[in-house]
Amino acid sequence: MEINYTIAVPVFIAFVVFIIFLIRKNNKDKKKMEKEMIDSEIKPEKHKSDHA
């Protein structure tokens, strides 16, 4: 059985590029989700300094 390199190499390169794309998109989505979670947290009320 012979391997047809004219087909195998472009398919392998496309697979590697697709994996890299998924990893980068996942990291971007992770950072976006973390920022949204931090922004959605309830912040404590600030008291006026003249009451202290």
N, C-alpha and C positions, 0 to 999 in steps of 0.2 A: 504494500500500500504506500503510495507516494503522497507527500503533502504538497498541495498547491500553494506555494508561497505567495503568489500574486493575489490570492484571496485571503490567506491566513494573516499576513502582516497588516494589511489595512483594517481587518476586523479586530486584531489584537490592539492596534493603536487606537481605534475608536473606543474599544472597551476601556482602555486605560484613561483616555480623555474623559469618558463618561464617569468613571469612578472619581477622578479628580474634581469634576464638576459637582458631583453629589457631596463630596467632602466639604468643598468650599461653601456650597449653599447651606449645608447643615450648620457650619460654624457661624455663618451670617444670621441664620434663623435663631440659633442659640443665643447670640448676643442681643438680637432684637427682643426675644422673649424675656431675657434677664432684665433688660432696660424697662420693658413694660411692667414686669412684676415689681421692680423697685419703684416706679412711678405710681403704681396703683396702691402701694401701702399707705395706710392712714398715718399721716404725720401728726405728732403731738401739737396741741395748741400752744402758741407762744404767749406767755404772760407779760404784761407790761412791767417794766422795771421799777415804776414808782410804788408798787405795792409791797416791795420787799423791805 
